[in-house]
Amino acid sequence: MAAILSNLRSTVISGFILAALLFGMYYGHGDYDGEAFGKFLFRWLHVISGVMWIGLLYYFNFVQIPNMPNIPDEQKPAIGKVIAPAALWWFRWGAMATIITGLILAWMNGYIVQALSLGFVEGGTTGHLMIGIGMWLGTIMFLNVWLVIWPNQQKALGLVEVDADTKAAAARTAMLFSRTNTLLSIPMLFAMVSAQGLYNVS
């Protein structure tokens, strides 16, 4: 067991193997419904991706940014050159996976038009309004990640060469948009969960 847990790749692969065993139990029970399982599968992938994305967003805003002033200057390059670039890779691709799986899930469940129109098309409900608000907030957050936070972090971390003033301005811009995403994540998650729990959006 220690050999599995000592290697991240082995740990993740083992987690997926356990999930596959659960699928085998489900399939073997005789209640298998391929369409329902497909929808569940993309909901599961959407949740895993979202946990990666929002988890790292919260890491940056609740742990890294507030504690950077407490780190001695000689130790800061370890954060800027090693930890932050790795975290930002998972952060931005977690955002991409969350958006893609969410759109696929909405399409599979047949409510993508009602959700994106915030329930204003024929057949729209309060559930479509709520899931739509969540989807639009998530889309804004995704665009912030790829179009603002990541380009500015590249400058702030020295991955793109710029002068000192530009670097400082880029770091502040990245921080402010990251805080914006933290703010938006709270109503976004409320809208998503309420649509599933209160308004029974499939």
N, C-alpha and C positions, 0 to 999 in steps of 0.2 A: 504493500500500500504506500509506503514512504517513497518508493521509486516513482509511482504515478504522481503523487502530490508534490514531488520535488521538481517536476517539469510541467510548466504551464500548458504546453501543447497536449501532453498526456492527460492532464487534469480535464481540459476542455473536451477532448475526444472521449474520455471516459464518461463525462456528463451526458454527451450526446448518445453514447451507447446505452446508458441507463434510460434515457428518454425513449430510445428505440425499443427497449425491452418493455416499457410501459405501453408503447403502441402495440407490441405483440400481444400483450395481455388484453388490450382493448379489442384488437382484431379477433383474437381467439375466443372472445366471449360470445361472438355471434351477432353483435349489434352493430357491426361495421356499416357505416353509411359514407361512401366515398365523397360525396359532395359536402356533407357536414364536416367530415374530417379535413377536407381541403381548406374550408373556411377557418376551422380551428387552427390548422397548421400555420396559416398566414397571420392569424391573431397572435399566436405564440411567438412567431418570428418578429412580429411588430413589437411585442412587449419586450423581448430580449434586446432588440436593437434600441428601443427607447430607454431601457434601463442603462445600457452602455452610454448613450448620448447624455441623458439628463444626469446620470450619476457623475460623469466627468464634468458636466457644467457645474454641478454642486461642489465637486472637488475643487475646481478652480476658484469658485466664489466664496466657499466657506472655509477652505483650507489654504490653498496656495497663495492667493492674492493677499489675504489679511496677514499672513505670516511672513511674506517676503521681507518686510522691513526688519524683522527680528533675526534674519539670517545674516551672518557675517559676510562682508563683501567678497572675501576670498572663497567662500563656499557657493556663492550665487551662480557661478558658471555651471556648476553641476546641475542646477535646476534648468537654466536657460539653454544649455547645450545637449542635455541628455533626457531629463524627465519631461519637460514641457513639450519638446517636439514629438516624443512618443505618445504622450497623452493627447496632443492635438491631432495626431493621425487617427487614433481610435475615436476621438471626439467628432471629427468631421465625417468620417465614414459611417459612424454610428448614426449621425444625423441623416445621411443619405439613405442608409438601409431603413431607417424608421419611416421616412417619407415614402419610399418605394413600396414597402410592405403595407403601409397604411392605405395608399391609393389602390393597390391590388385588392386589399380586403374590402374596401368600400365598393369597388367594382363587382367583386364576387358576391357581395351581399345585396347588390342592386340598388344602393342608395347614393352612389357617387354624385349624380346630378342634383338630387334633392339636398344633399349635404353641402356641396359647393355653392349652391344657390341659397343657402341658409333657410331651406324649407319653403321658399317662396314660389316654387313651381307646383303644378298640380300634384296632389298626393303628399305634399310636404307636411311634416308633423313637428311638434316641439322637439322630439328626439332628433330629427334631421337638423333642426336649428342648432341644437347643442353640439352635436357631433361636427356640424359644419363650422361652428365657431372654433372648436378645438382644432379642426383641420387647418383653418386659415391662420390661427395663432401659431400652429406648428410650422406652417409654410413660411411665415414671417421669420420665425426663429431659424429655420433651415437656411433661408436666404441671408440672414445676418451672419451665420456661421461661414458660409462659403464666399460671400461677396464682401464682407467687412472684417469679421474677426480674423479669419485665416490670412488674408492678404496683409493686414496690419500686424499680426503676430510674426509673420515672416520678417518684417522690418524690425520689429521690437526685439526679436531673438537673434538678429544678425544673420539670418538665413539669406536675406537680401541686403546688400550693402547700401546704406544710406548715411547721411550725416547725423550727428548727435541730436540736433533739434528735431529732425524728421523721425528719428527713432523714438524719442520721448513722446512726441505727438501721436505716433502710431500705437505705442503702448497704452496711452490714455484712451484713444479711440477704441481699441480692442477691449479694454476693461469696461468702458461704458456700454458697449454693445453686448458684452457678456452679462453685465448686470441687467440690461434690458431683457435678455433672454431668461434670466433668473426670475425677473418680475413676471414675464409672460407665461412662464412654465406653470405658475400656480393656477391662474384661471384656465389655462389650456388643459391641465390635468383634471381640474374640476369639471370642465365641459365634457371631456372624453368619458370620465367615469360616470357622470350623471346620465349621459346618453345611453350607456349600457345598463346602468342600474335602475334609473327612475323611469326612463322612457322606452326601454326595450328595443333599441335599435339593434338589429341582428348582427 
